Amino acid sequence: MTPPAPQGPGSGEPAAETILTVTGVDKVFGSGELAVTALRDVSFAVQPGELMALLGPSGSGKSTLLLCVSLVEEPTAGTITIGGTTLYDGGWTGLDLRAFRRRNIGFIFQGSNLIPFLSARENIELALELNGVPRKGARRRAGELLDYLDIGHRAEALPAAMSGGEQQRVAIGRALANEPPLILADEPTASLDTERGFRVMGLLKDIARDSRSAVIAVTHDERMIEGFDTIRRLADGRLTEDAAGPRASGEGKGG
């Protein structure tokens, strides 16, 4: 089942040949003797529909890289291009990063980070309304996404009344709301049991295949990456790529 497309001004930018290009990105915190290098000459690209796993031990720079790619943390050097638009080239390029992020990047956190006093439907509606979608259209889109994620029957439930897996599905719906070409997931299964974790990762696979969004998922659990297209690892801020991921080697089941 293909995720329903949004209507009106909430639509994301048209997909480019390459969704994300990161070239020579460094990130240094502090200066002088107190300087800590979190990322060292990181380069990679992600294509439409590609599902990429980013693995590495605690402190390897995974979250820092995700924050740089999501335009929240400013790199120290390098270039970041999303959908053919260069956002960072040794410095921010002057675009409205907040508006660009709303249209082009969906972010899924470790915890669902839902607004506790809003229902499942309202949490998704808010993401759409912030991007200029009229309330009626936002309500329709939110309902379609909840149905796509098999939790339409929980549309009016508050987060506290939902299971962890249901909350994370709502968070995925919120990330998909504006049909972004790039979806970033930071340890999306960390707070879930193994079964629910596999379900969430299965959803990310379906989303990459169905919507042709590029999906990058940070995880420390290698059991969760069966069927991923690309596996990259960070160690001491340096990025490497597995010669053959599960899908490439024929071991994975795909989407």
Backbone hydrogen bonds in HBPLUS format (Angstrom, degrees):
<---DONOR---> <-ACCEPTOR-->    atom                        ^
c    i                          cat <-CA-CA->   ^        H-A-AA   ^      H-
h    n   atom  resd res      DA  || num        DHA   H-A  angle D-A-AA Bond
n    s   type  num  typ     dist DA aas  dist angle  dist       angle   num
A0011-SER N   A0008-GLY O   3.23 MM   3  6.25 172.6  2.24 134.4 134.6     1
A0019-ILE N   A0046-VAL O   2.96 MM  27  5.82 129.3  2.22 143.9 159.1     2
A0083-GLY N   A0019-ILE O   2.71 MM  64  4.75 160.8  1.74 136.8 143.8     3
A0020-LEU N   A0046-VAL O   3.25 MM  26  5.19 165.1  2.28 141.2 144.6     4
A0046-VAL N   A0020-LEU O   2.90 MM  26  5.19 151.4  1.99 145.6 151.7     5
A0021-THR N   A0081-THR O   2.86 MM  60  5.12 157.7  1.91 153.1 157.1     6
A0081-THR N   A0021-THR O   2.90 MM  60  5.12 161.7  1.94 152.1 157.4     7
A0022-VAL N   A0044-PHE O   2.81 MM  22  5.28 176.1  1.81 174.5 173.8     8
A0044-PHE N   A0022-VAL O   2.85 MM  22  5.28 147.5  1.96 138.2 145.9     9
A0023-THR N   A0079-THR O   2.91 MM  56  5.09 167.2  1.93 152.1 154.4    10
A0079-THR N   A0023-THR O   2.89 MM  56  5.09 146.4  2.00 144.2 153.8    11
A0025-VAL N   A0042-VAL O   2.93 MM  17  4.85 162.7  1.96 138.0 132.4    12
A0042-VAL N   A0025-VAL O   2.94 MM  17  4.85 172.8  1.94 133.1 131.5    13
A0026-ASP N   A0077-ALA O   3.04 MM  51  5.07 153.7  2.11 123.6 127.8    14
A0076-THR N   A0026-ASP O   2.77 MM  50  5.37 168.0  1.79 142.2 144.5    15
A0027-LYS N   A0039-LEU O   3.13 MM  12  4.82 153.5  2.20 122.7 120.5    16
A0038-ALA N   A0027-LYS O   2.76 MM  11  5.44 148.4  1.86 158.5 169.1    17
A0039-LEU N   A0027-LYS O   3.28 MM  12  4.82 159.4  2.33 128.9 131.6    18
A0029-PHE N   A0036-VAL O   2.78 MM   7  5.13 165.7  1.80 157.0 155.5    19
A0036-VAL N   A0029-PHE O   2.75 MM   7  5.13 158.8  1.80 154.0 161.3    20
A0034-LEU N   A0031-SER O   3.17 MM   3  5.53 138.7  2.35 138.0 132.8    21
A0035-ALA N   A0032-GLY O   3.18 MM   3  5.44 167.6  2.20 111.9 114.9    22
A0040-ARG N   A0237-GLY O   2.84 MM 197  5.26 161.4  1.87 136.7 130.3    23
A0050-GLU N   A0047-GLN O   3.09 MM   3  5.41 157.7  2.14 135.2 133.7    24
A0049-GLY N   A0212-ARG O   3.04 MM 163  3.85 124.0  2.37  92.3  94.3    25
A0215-VAL N   A0050-GLU O   2.92 MM 165  6.28 170.2  1.93 168.0 171.2    26
A0229-ASP N   A0051-LEU O   2.95 MM 178  5.30 131.8  2.19 138.4 153.1    27
A0230-THR N   A0051-LEU O   3.24 MM 179  6.49 160.6  2.28 149.1 150.2    28
A0052-MET N   A0215-VAL O   2.82 MM 163  6.12 171.6  1.82 170.4 171.5    29
A0217-ALA N   A0052-MET O   2.88 MM 165  6.28 164.4  1.90 166.8 171.2    30
A0053-ALA N   A0230-THR O   2.85 MM 177  6.24 164.3  1.87 159.3 162.3    31
A0232-ARG N   A0053-ALA O   2.86 MM 179  6.12 176.5  1.86 166.9 167.7    32
A0054-LEU N   A0217-ALA O   2.90 MM 163  6.02 160.0  1.94 146.5 146.4    33
A0219-THR N   A0054-LEU O   3.18 MM 165  6.38 158.0  2.23 150.2 153.3    34
A0055-LEU N   A0232-ARG O   2.87 MM 177  6.29 163.0  1.90 155.8 159.8    35
A0234-LEU N   A0055-LEU O   2.78 MM 179  6.25 156.3  1.84 160.0 166.9    36
A0060-SER N   A0057-PRO O   3.07 MM   3  5.56 142.8  2.21 144.8 141.1    37
A0237-GLY N   A0060-SER O   3.10 MM 177  5.54 137.3  2.29 139.0 144.6    38
A0065-LEU N   A0061-GLY O   2.91 MM   4  6.07 158.5  1.95 152.5 157.7    39
A0066-LEU N   A0062-LYS O   3.02 MM   4  6.34 159.8  2.06 151.3 157.0    40
A0067-LEU N   A0063-SER O   2.92 MM   4  6.14 154.5  1.98 147.7 154.4    41
A0068-CYS N   A0064-THR O   2.97 MM   4  6.23 148.8  2.07 146.9 155.3    42
A0069-VAL N   A0065-LEU O   2.92 MM   4  6.17 165.3  1.95 155.1 158.7    43
A0070-SER N   A0066-LEU O   2.89 MM   4  6.03 144.9  2.02 142.1 152.0    44
A0072-VAL N   A0067-LEU O   2.95 MM   5  5.26 154.0  2.02 170.1 167.8    45
A0073-GLU N   A0067-LEU O   3.05 MM   6  5.20 169.8  2.07 113.2 115.2    46
A0071-LEU N   A0068-CYS O   3.08 MM   3  5.17 158.7  2.12 106.9 111.1    47
A0090-GLY N   A0078-GLY O   3.01 MM  12  5.58 133.2  2.24 162.7 170.5    48
A0080-ILE N   A0088-TYR O   2.90 MM   8  5.07 152.0  1.97 138.1 142.4    49
A0087-LEU N   A0080-ILE O   2.90 MM   7  5.81 154.3  1.96 157.3 165.5    50
A0088-TYR N   A0080-ILE O   3.32 MM   8  5.07 165.0  2.35 139.2 141.0    51
A0082-ILE N   A0085-THR O   2.90 MM   3  5.32 154.4  1.97 152.7 147.2    52
A0085-THR N   A0082-ILE O   2.97 MM   3  5.32 165.7  1.99 117.4 121.1    53
A0093-THR N   A0087-LEU O   3.02 MM   6  5.48 154.5  2.09 144.4 142.9    54
A0089-ASP N   A0091-GLY O   2.93 MM   2  5.13 168.8  1.94 141.7 141.2    55
A0100-PHE N   A0096-ASP O   2.97 MM   4  6.18 162.4  2.00 154.4 160.2    56
A0101-ARG N   A0097-LEU O   2.81 MM   4  5.89 158.2  1.85 148.2 154.1    57
A0102-ARG N   A0098-ARG O   3.08 MM   4  6.32 157.4  2.14 145.2 150.6    58
A0103-ARG N   A0099-ALA O   3.23 MM   4  6.47 151.9  2.31 146.2 152.6    59
A0104-ASN N   A0100-PHE O   2.96 MM   4  5.97 147.2  2.07 150.3 159.6    60
A0105-ILE N   A0101-ARG O   2.95 MM   4  5.11 155.6  2.01 142.9 142.5    61
A0182-LEU N   A0104-ASN O   3.27 MM  78  6.22 151.1  2.36 149.5 157.8    62
A0106-GLY N   A0182-LEU O   2.88 MM  76  6.34 156.9  1.93 152.1 159.9    63
A0184-LEU N   A0106-GLY O   2.76 MM  78  6.13 163.0  1.78 169.4 172.5    64
A0108-ILE N   A0184-LEU O   2.75 MM  76  6.15 156.5  1.80 158.4 165.1    65
A0186-ASP N   A0108-ILE O   2.85 MM  78  6.22 161.0  1.89 174.7 173.0    66
A0118-LEU N   A0115-ILE O   3.15 MM   3  5.66 167.1  2.16 122.8 125.1    67
A0123-ASN N   A0119-SER O   2.89 MM   4  6.11 151.2  1.97 154.6 161.5    68
A0120-ALA N   A0157-ALA O   2.93 MM  37  5.91 135.6  2.14 151.5 161.4    69
A0124-ILE N   A0120-ALA O   3.40 MM   4  6.73 152.6  2.48 145.5 151.2    70
A0121-ARG N   A0155-ALA O   2.92 MM  34  4.94 164.5  1.94 148.2 143.0    71
A0125-GLU N   A0121-ARG O   2.88 MM   4  6.13 161.9  1.92 152.6 158.8    72
A0126-LEU N   A0122-GLU O   2.97 MM   4  6.01 157.1  2.02 146.5 150.7    73
A0128-LEU N   A0124-ILE O   3.40 MM   4  6.79 151.4  2.49 147.2 154.7    74
A0128-LEU N   A0125-GLU O   3.03 MM   3  5.20 120.7  2.39  99.9 114.8    75
A0129-GLU N   A0125-GLU O   2.86 MM   4  6.15 163.1  1.88 160.4 165.6    76
A0130-LEU N   A0126-LEU O   2.94 MM   4  6.07 156.7  2.00 152.2 157.5    77
A0131-ASN N   A0128-LEU O   2.95 MM   3  5.16 139.2  2.12 100.7 113.1    78
A0133-VAL N   A0128-LEU O   3.11 MM   5  5.44 166.0  2.13 139.5 135.9    79
A0132-GLY N   A0129-GLU O   3.00 MM   3  5.05 161.4  2.04 109.2 110.5    80
A0138-ALA N   A0134-PRO O   2.85 MM   4  6.07 155.5  1.91 157.2 165.5    81
A0139-ARG N   A0135-ARG O   2.89 MM   4  6.08 155.7  1.95 151.3 157.0    82
A0140-ARG N   A0136-LYS O   3.13 MM   4  6.38 158.4  2.18 145.0 150.5    83
A0141-ARG N   A0137-GLY O   2.95 MM   4  6.12 166.4  1.97 150.4 154.3    84
A0142-ALA N   A0138-ALA O   2.91 MM   4  6.02 163.0  1.94 148.8 153.6    85
A0143-GLY N   A0139-ARG O   3.07 MM   4  6.24 159.1  2.11 144.9 150.3    86
A0144-GLU N   A0140-ARG O   3.01 MM   4  6.29 156.3  2.07 149.6 156.2    87
A0145-LEU N   A0141-ARG O   2.95 MM   4  6.22 157.7  2.00 153.2 158.9    88
A0146-LEU N   A0142-ALA O   2.98 MM   4  6.20 162.0  2.01 151.6 156.3    89
A0147-ASP N   A0143-GLY O   3.04 MM   4  6.23 153.8  2.11 145.1 152.1    90
A0148-TYR N   A0144-GLU O   2.93 MM   4  6.18 156.2  1.98 145.0 151.9    91
A0149-LEU N   A0145-LEU O   2.94 MM   4  6.19 146.1  2.06 147.4 156.3    92
A0151-ILE N   A0146-LEU O   2.86 MM   5  5.21 167.4  1.88 161.1 157.3    93
A0150-ASP N   A0147-ASP O   2.98 MM   3  4.95 160.0  2.02 107.4 111.3    94
A0154-ARG N   A0151-ILE O   2.93 MM   3  5.37 163.1  1.96 115.1 120.6    95
A0155-ALA N   A0152-GLY O   3.28 MM   3  5.32 155.6  2.34 115.1 113.2    96
A0157-ALA N   A0154-ARG O   3.05 MM   3  5.27 161.9  2.09 113.0 118.7    97
A0161-ALA N   A0158-LEU O   2.92 MM   3  5.51 150.4  2.01 119.5 128.4    98
A0162-MET N   A0159-PRO O   3.02 MM   3  5.23 166.0  2.04 113.9 117.6    99
A0167-GLN N   A0163-SER O   2.91 MM   4  6.18 162.7  1.94 155.5 160.2   100
A0168-GLN N   A0164-GLY O   3.02 MM   4  6.25 156.6  2.08 145.9 151.9   101
A0169-ARG N   A0165-GLY O   3.04 MM   4  6.29 144.2  2.18 140.1 149.7   102
A0170-VAL N   A0166-GLU O   3.05 MM   4  6.40 154.3  2.12 150.5 157.0   103
A0171-ALA N   A0167-GLN O   2.96 MM   4  6.31 154.0  2.03 146.4 154.1   104
A0172-ILE N   A0168-GLN O   2.91 MM   4  6.18 144.9  2.04 140.4 149.7   105
A0173-GLY N   A0169-ARG O   2.88 MM   4  6.19 154.7  1.94 146.3 153.5   106
A0174-ARG N   A0170-VAL O   2.85 MM   4  6.20 153.1  1.92 150.8 158.1   107
A0175-ALA N   A0171-ALA O   3.02 MM   4  6.29 152.1  2.10 140.9 148.2   108
A0176-LEU N   A0172-ILE O   2.94 MM   4  6.21 142.3  2.08 146.5 157.1   109
A0177-ALA N   A0173-GLY O   3.03 MM   4  5.98 118.3  2.42 139.6 154.7   110
A0177-ALA N   A0174-ARG O   3.25 MM   3  5.08 147.9  2.36  96.1 105.4   111
A0179-GLU N   A0176-LEU O   2.81 MM   3  5.12 162.2  1.84 128.2 129.0   112
A0214-ALA N   A0181-PRO O   2.83 MM  33  6.14 165.4  1.85 161.2 156.8   113
A0183-ILE N   A0214-ALA O   2.82 MM  31  6.17 162.7  1.85 166.5 171.3   114
A0216-ILE N   A0183-ILE O   2.93 MM  33  6.37 161.2  1.96 164.5 170.6   115
A0185-ALA N   A0216-ILE O   2.84 MM  31  6.16 158.6  1.89 165.4 167.2   116
A0218-VAL N   A0185-ALA O   2.77 MM  33  6.11 168.8  1.79 174.3 175.8   117
A0187-GLU N   A0218-VAL O   2.87 MM  31  5.17 136.7  2.06 124.5 136.5   118
A0190-ALA N   A0187-GLU O   3.17 MM   3  5.35 170.9  2.18 114.8 117.4   119
A0192-LEU N   A0189-THR O   3.08 MM   3  5.18 166.4  2.10 113.3 116.6   120
A0197-GLY N   A0193-ASP O   2.81 MM   4  5.92 151.9  1.88 155.1 164.7   121
A0198-PHE N   A0194-THR O   2.95 MM   4  6.23 157.4  2.00 153.9 157.8   122
A0199-ARG N   A0195-GLU O   3.15 MM   4  6.46 152.2  2.23 143.6 151.3   123
A0200-VAL N   A0196-ARG O   2.98 MM   4  6.27 157.7  2.03 151.3 156.2   124
A0201-MET N   A0197-GLY O   3.00 MM   4  6.28 166.0  2.02 154.4 158.0   125
A0202-GLY N   A0198-PHE O   2.84 MM   4  6.00 147.5  1.95 142.8 152.5   126
A0203-LEU N   A0199-ARG O   2.96 MM   4  6.27 145.6  2.08 143.0 152.0   127
A0203-LEU N   A0200-VAL O   3.08 MM   3  5.05 118.9  2.47  93.2 108.1   128
A0204-LEU N   A0200-VAL O   3.07 MM   4  6.47 152.5  2.15 147.8 155.0   129
A0205-LYS N   A0201-MET O   3.05 MM   4  6.37 152.4  2.13 145.6 152.6   130
A0206-ASP N   A0202-GLY O   2.99 MM   4  6.30 160.8  2.03 148.4 153.3   131
A0207-ILE N   A0203-LEU O   2.85 MM   4  6.11 158.6  1.90 153.2 159.2   132
A0208-ALA N   A0204-LEU O   3.01 MM   4  6.22 161.1  2.05 148.8 153.0   133
A0209-ARG N   A0205-LYS O   3.09 MM   4  6.35 162.7  2.12 152.7 157.0   134
A0210-ASP N   A0206-ASP O   2.75 MM   4  5.82 167.5  1.76 156.4 160.8   135
A0211-SER N   A0207-ILE O   2.89 MM   4  5.57 162.8  1.92 144.0 149.7   136
A0212-ARG N   A0208-ALA O   3.14 MM   4  5.15 129.5  2.41 120.5 130.2   137
A0224-MET N   A0221-ASP O   3.07 MM   3  5.80 160.0  2.11 119.6 125.1   138
A0225-ILE N   A0222-GLU O   3.47 MM   3  5.64 172.9  2.48 108.1 110.1   139
A0228-PHE N   A0225-ILE O   3.11 MM   3  5.52 160.4  2.15 135.8 133.3   140
A0242-ASP N   A0231-ILE O   2.93 MM  11  5.65 167.3  1.95 162.1 166.3   141
A0233-ARG N   A0240-THR O   2.84 MM   7  5.25 156.5  1.89 139.9 147.7   142
A0240-THR N   A0233-ARG O   2.85 MM   7  5.25 152.1  1.92 149.2 158.2   143
A0235-ALA N   A0238-ARG O   3.01 MM   3  5.39 153.1  2.08 144.4 152.4   144
A0238-ARG N   A0235-ALA O   3.03 MM   3  5.39 168.4  2.05 116.1 119.6   145
A0249-SER N   A0245-GLY O   2.95 MM   4  6.08 154.1  2.01 159.0 165.8   146
A0251-GLU N   A0246-PRO O   2.92 MM   5  5.10 127.4  2.20 159.2 164.0   147
A0252-GLY N   A0246-PRO O   2.92 MM   6  4.88 153.5  1.99 118.0 114.8   148
A0250-GLY N   A0247-ARG O   3.19 MM   3  5.19 154.2  2.26  99.1 106.9   149
